[in-house]
Amino acid sequence: MASSSDNPARPAAGQRLCGLDELSDPGSKGFRFRLDSRLFAGFLVRKGGLVTGYVDSCPHAGWPLGVFDDRYLTKAGDHILCAGHGGLFTLEGAGATTPCIGLSLTPWPVAVRDGAVFTA
């Protein structure tokens, strides 16, 4: 199986995604990139000064985690929610409830600099 880094629609390192002020704290924001028939979906999670990126795919089911582009967190903002089956992940990407315990979200490397979030 090809990895998400083999996806030609995945944005190259250095692409600006958004301003840090566009992410609530805690908060999340989704992104979709298309190249021909290929699609890459990723999302950001912010907690304090830390911004983490993940590929938007449930490791259990393979479908996107979010239904709406900016709603990946629980209402309390303390877990990432799979909208498909209600499974929870820690903000660090580890499965916290069944059926995702023991599974992890795929990291999408990002960096914060000059008040903005970029692919890394």
C-alpha positions in Angstrom: 0.0 0.0 0.0 1.4 3.5 -0.9 1.9 5.9 1.9 0.3 9.3 2.1 3.7 10.9 1.3 3.5 9.1 -2.1 0.3 11.0 -2.9 1.1 13.6 -5.6 -1.6 15.8 -4.3 0.2 16.2 -1.0 1.5 19.8 -0.8 5.2 20.3 -0.8 7.2 21.5 2.2 7.0 25.2 2.7 3.5 25.8 1.6 1.6 28.3 3.8 -1.6 26.7 5.2 -3.0 29.4 7.4 -2.2 32.1 10.0 -1.9 30.9 13.6 -4.6 33.4 14.5 -7.0 31.4 12.2 -6.8 28.4 14.6 -8.8 28.6 17.8 -7.1 27.4 21.0 -7.9 24.6 21.3 -9.0 24.2 17.7 -8.7 22.5 14.4 -8.8 23.2 10.7 -9.0 20.9 7.6 -7.4 21.2 4.2 -8.0 19.5 0.9 -5.5 19.5 -2.0 -6.3 18.1 -5.5 -4.0 17.2 -8.3 -5.8 15.6 -11.3 -7.8 12.7 -9.8 -5.8 12.5 -6.6 -6.8 14.1 -3.3 -4.8 14.8 -0.2 -6.7 15.7 3.0 -5.1 16.8 6.2 -5.9 18.8 9.3 -4.3 20.9 12.0 -4.9 20.7 15.7 -3.9 23.6 18.0 -3.4 23.4 21.7 -1.6 26.5 23.2 1.5 27.2 21.1 1.7 23.7 19.7 0.2 23.0 16.3 0.2 19.4 15.0 -0.8 18.1 11.6 -2.5 14.8 10.7 -3.6 13.1 7.5 -7.4 13.1 7.6 -8.0 9.4 7.6 -9.2 7.1 10.4 -6.6 4.4 10.9 -9.4 1.9 11.8 -11.8 2.6 8.9 -9.8 4.6 6.3 -12.5 7.3 5.9 -12.1 11.0 6.7 -12.3 11.9 10.4 -14.2 15.1 10.1 -17.5 15.9 8.4 -16.9 19.6 8.4 -13.5 21.0 7.6 -12.8 22.7 10.9 -14.6 20.3 13.3 -12.2 17.6 14.3 -12.3 18.1 18.1 -14.8 17.2 20.7 -16.8 20.1 22.1 -14.5 20.2 25.1 -11.5 20.4 22.7 -9.6 17.6 24.5 -9.8 14.8 21.9 -9.9 14.4 18.2 -13.2 12.8 17.1 -13.9 10.4 14.3 -17.3 11.5 13.0 -17.8 8.1 11.3 -17.9 5.9 14.4 -17.4 8.2 17.4 -13.9 6.9 18.2 -11.6 9.3 20.1 -7.9 10.1 19.7 -5.7 12.1 22.0 -4.4 15.4 20.7 -1.1 13.6 20.2 -2.9 11.3 17.7 -3.1 8.0 19.8 -6.4 6.0 19.8 -8.1 6.6 23.1 -11.3 4.6 22.7 -12.5 1.5 20.8 -12.2 0.7 18.0 -9.0 2.8 17.7 -7.1 1.8 20.8 -3.6 0.8 19.8 -3.9 2.8 16.5 -2.4 6.2 15.7 -3.3 9.0 13.3 -0.7 9.5 10.5 1.4 12.6 11.2 1.4 15.4 8.6 4.6 17.4 9.4 3.9 21.2 9.8 5.9 24.1 11.3 4.9 27.4 12.8 6.9 30.4 11.9 6.3 34.1 11.7 2.7 33.7 12.9 1.7 31.2 10.3 1.5 27.4 9.8 3.4 25.8 6.9 3.9 22.3 5.6 7.3 20.9 6.7 
